[in-house]
Amino acid sequence: MIVRTGRLGAAAGILMCLQLAACAGTTTVRWVKTGADEEAIARELRDCNQRANAALASERGINQDINATLGRNWQLGGTLGIEDQAMGEQAAGYADQILNNCMQAKGFTKAS
């Protein structure tokens, strides 16, 4: 017998997985630049974070459109949770890339 839990159950499962992954893999990146004080670093990081957040919001909107088109197929195929998770990870990776590229374009490097 197959029991369908619906979108709410899948969404809750995905949220729990993402929270666990975030806790397990959270590391603080420290950006450095010769001659830059903490205030300058914080200011530039805020700017780059705003750009990354805008890109993430855009990607999430695109993902919602994709889900509206294909979500029913994924639900019937039993892959809705996997597809949602994959799209979320891809969007987060894209936002990270935007942040990294922005900080590097401003002359910052990651401290080791």
C-alpha positions as CSV (number, residue, x, y, z in Angstrom):
1,M,0.0,0.0,0.0
2,I,1.3,3.4,-1.0
3,V,0.5,6.4,1.3
4,R,0.8,9.9,-0.1
5,T,1.7,12.4,2.6
6,G,1.2,15.4,0.3
7,R,3.1,18.6,-0.1
8,L,3.0,19.6,3.5
9,G,4.8,16.4,4.6
10,A,7.4,16.7,1.9
11,A,8.0,20.4,2.7
12,A,8.4,19.6,6.4
13,G,10.9,16.8,5.5
14,I,12.9,19.1,3.2
15,L,12.9,21.9,5.8
16,M,14.3,19.5,8.4
17,C,17.0,18.2,6.1
18,L,18.1,21.7,5.1
19,Q,18.2,22.8,8.8
20,L,20.3,19.8,9.7
21,A,22.6,20.4,6.8
22,A,22.9,24.1,7.7
23,C,23.8,23.2,11.3
24,A,26.3,20.5,10.3
25,G,28.0,22.4,7.5
26,T,28.0,26.0,8.8
27,T,31.3,27.7,8.7
28,T,32.1,31.3,9.0
29,V,34.0,32.8,6.1
30,R,36.3,35.7,7.0
31,W,37.1,38.1,4.2
32,V,40.3,40.1,4.2
33,K,41.9,42.9,2.1
34,T,45.1,44.8,2.7
35,G,44.3,48.1,4.2
36,A,40.6,47.4,4.9
37,D,39.3,47.9,8.4
38,E,36.4,45.9,10.0
39,E,33.9,48.6,9.1
40,A,34.9,48.6,5.4
41,I,34.8,44.8,5.3
42,A,31.3,44.8,6.9
43,R,30.1,47.5,4.5
44,E,31.3,45.7,1.4
45,L,30.0,42.3,2.8
46,R,26.6,43.9,3.3
47,D,26.5,45.1,-0.3
48,C,27.5,41.8,-1.7
49,N,25.0,40.0,0.6
50,Q,22.3,42.2,-0.7
51,R,23.2,41.3,-4.3
52,A,23.3,37.6,-3.4
53,N,19.9,37.8,-1.6
54,A,18.4,39.5,-4.7
55,A,19.8,36.7,-6.9
56,L,18.4,34.1,-4.5
57,A,15.0,35.7,-4.5
58,S,15.0,35.7,-8.3
59,E,16.0,32.0,-8.3
60,R,13.3,31.1,-5.8
61,G,10.8,32.8,-8.1
62,I,12.0,30.8,-11.0
63,N,11.8,27.6,-9.0
64,Q,8.2,28.4,-8.0
65,D,7.4,28.8,-11.7
66,I,9.1,25.5,-12.5
67,N,7.3,23.8,-9.6
68,A,3.9,25.2,-10.8
69,T,4.5,23.6,-14.2
70,L,6.1,20.3,-13.2
71,G,5.2,19.9,-9.5
72,R,2.2,17.7,-10.2
73,N,4.3,15.4,-12.4
74,W,7.0,15.2,-9.7
75,Q,4.3,14.5,-7.0
76,L,2.8,11.7,-9.1
77,G,6.3,10.3,-9.7
78,G,7.3,10.5,-6.0
79,T,10.2,12.9,-6.7
80,L,8.7,16.2,-5.6
81,G,10.8,16.4,-2.4
82,I,14.0,15.5,-4.2
83,E,13.3,18.0,-7.0
84,D,12.4,20.8,-4.5
85,Q,15.6,20.1,-2.5
86,A,17.8,20.1,-5.6
87,M,16.4,23.4,-6.8
88,G,16.8,24.9,-3.4
89,E,20.5,23.8,-3.2
90,Q,21.1,25.0,-6.7
91,A,19.7,28.4,-5.9
92,A,21.7,28.7,-2.7
93,G,24.9,27.7,-4.5
94,Y,24.2,30.4,-7.1
95,A,23.7,33.0,-4.3
96,D,27.0,31.9,-2.8
97,Q,28.7,32.3,-6.1
98,I,27.3,35.8,-6.5
99,L,28.6,36.7,-3.0
100,N,32.0,35.3,-3.6
101,N,32.4,36.9,-7.0
102,C,31.3,40.2,-5.6
103,M,33.8,40.2,-2.7
104,Q,36.6,39.1,-5.0
105,A,35.8,41.8,-7.5
106,K,36.2,44.3,-4.6
107,G,39.6,42.9,-4.0
108,F,38.9,40.7,-1.0
109,T,40.1,37.1,-0.4
110,K,39.0,34.5,2.0
111,A,41.1,34.1,5.1
112,S,42.3,30.6,5.7
